[in-house]
């Protein structure tokens, strides 16, 4: 049997599909779920509509969001699922950064959300950022080129404002001296 590295066989419908038709799952050896997206949707819908699914969902919501251990557990699984790091690795990064945002240096966790910055292409975690810095990077599409252009833009306008202020001051001085004479 020849295995194509660009395709994968769904364990439910047995169709051979491109990797793009499977959700990512870091816990699996190939990094993809065993079932294609279509089969996962059908199975999830079927489960949610069953009595067992409705009961499970109520219990799960109560346990996950309304207890301290549930909140901590969901936080741990979020880090592992989204970023591939443990809570201990997150805390180590926090300590290494002395609890400060890697870009602006503000205190993390004081009235604002702490974000785990990561490369969207490779999934590699870079550092912890405050929410504003993380959103700013996102708006610039994590592009050093765009960020450099933004810095140039701000500096050029800063220089123009200084020149305009100097011109206004000199014009005011000329007017005052002509009034005295």
C-alpha positions, 0 to 999 in steps of 0.5 A: 500500500502506497501512502501519499503524504499530501492525503489522508484517509478518513477513519469514518467515511474511508475517503482519501482526502487532502490534509486541508479537509482535516482539522489540526490536532497536536495530540495526534502523531500526524498533527491531524484528526482521524476523521475529516471535517464533514464526518466530525460535524455529522458526529458532533451534531448527532451527539448534541441532539441526543439526550446523552449529549444534552445532559453531558453538555449541561454537566460539562458547562457547570463543572468547567465554568463554575468551579475553580478546578474547572477553570484551571483545567480549561486554562491548562488544556487551552495552552496545550491545544492552542500553543502546544505548551504546558501551564508550567512552560507558560509560568516559566516564560512569565517569570523569565519576562519578570511579568512584563510584556515583551514589547511595551514592558507593561505589567501583565495580568493587571486589568488586561488580558495576557496573550501568548504570541506565536507564529501562525505559520509554524505554531512556535511560541515567541513570548507573552504580550499584553493584549494591545501589543498582540492585537497590534502585531495581528493588525500588521499581519506579523510583518516586520516590513509593515511594522517598519513602514509604520514606524517610518510613517509616524516618524515622518509625521513627527518631523513635519509637526516639529517643522510646522511648529518651528515655522509658526514660532518664527512667524509669530516672532516676525509679526511681533518684531514688525509690530514693535518697529 
